[in-house]
Amino acid sequence: MIPDPVGGSARQAGLERLAAHGRLVAYGNLSTYEPVLANTNDLLMQRKSLLTYNSNLLSQTHPERLADSARRALGLVADGQVRVDVTAEYALTDVAHAVQRLTDGSTHGKSVLRAF
């Protein structure tokens, strides 16, 4: 499984690198908008899949679902059942640098913006 919050050329590269029965999950589009065309017949014949998730749309259409999912996820973190490894921290003033690192693929793990 390849998670893709970036889009553009990173999404295209991810689709090309998927193994048989692999799945790319597109859940953001941080890069400048570059359409990525995926031929569903090619995906089917290569036994690959593409899944999309848009939390912004979910917040508009079913805000209660998003709120419930967020509560459950944060509860798992609070209980220690899920660990979040933070590998980079940025001051809020460095948000452009943080986004650039996500866009160019040099970020690994979780990044956090600190407001203080």
N, C-alpha and C positions, 0 to 999 in steps of 0.2 A: 504494500500500500504506500502510495506517495501522497502526502498531504501538500496541497498547494494554495497558499494564501497570496501568491505573487501574481500569477497570470502571465500573459505575454509569452516571451521566448522561454521563460522558465517552465510554463505549463506545456508548451510544445515539446521541450526537451524531456519533461517528465513522461509525457505520453509515449515518446519514442523509446524510452528506457524501460517501460513496463514489461515485466515478464509475463508469460502466459498465465492467465487467471489473476493477473494483477489488477489493482484498482487505483485510479487517481481520484482524489477527493479535492475538488475545487471549492474553496470557501472564502475567497477574497480575490481582489484584483488590485494589489498595491502598485503594480507597475503602470506605466502609462498605458492607456487602453490600446491593446493590439489584439484584434480578434484571432482566436485560435479555432480553426475549423477541424472538427473531428468527424470522420466518416463512420457512421454507425455500422455499416456493413464491414468495413475494415476492422473495427473493434470486435465485432462478433466473430469474424473469421480468425482473428488473432487471439481470441479468448481473453480480451481485455475489457475493462469497464471504466466508465467515467461517471462519477457521482458529484452533484453540485449541492451546495447548501448556502442559503442566504439568510443570515440571522436578522438583517435589516428588514427584509421582506416579512419574515416570521413575526418580528416585533410589530409590524403594521397590520398583519392579517390575524394573528393568534398570539397576542402579547401574553396571555396567561400560560401558554405552552412554553414560551421562552423563559418567563419568570420561574416557572416550576423547574425547568431544566437547570437554570442557573442556581436555584436554591439547592437542588439535589447535588449538583457538581461541587458547589462550595462546601456543602455538608461533608462530602467525602474527603475533601482536602482538610477541613477542620478536624475530622475524626482520625486523620492520619492514614486513611485507607488508600488515598492517592497522594503521591509525592510530586511536587512541582519543583524541578531543578532549574533555578535561575542561573543562567550562564552569562548574562550581560545586564548591566543597569545603566540607565541614562538619566541625566537631569532633563526635566521637561523642556528646557531650552535647547537640548540636543535632539529633539524629535526628528528633525530632518535627517540627521546622521543615522539615527536608529532605523528609519524607514528606508534609507538608501542601502543600509546593510541587508535588510530583508529583501529588497528588490534585487540586489546583485548576488544574493545567495551566500553571503559570507557569514550569516548568522546561524548558529547551531544552538539548539535548546531554546529556552524561554528567555525573552527579553522583557525588562520592566522599566517603565518610565516613572521616575520619582518626582513627586510634586514639591518636595522640600529639599 
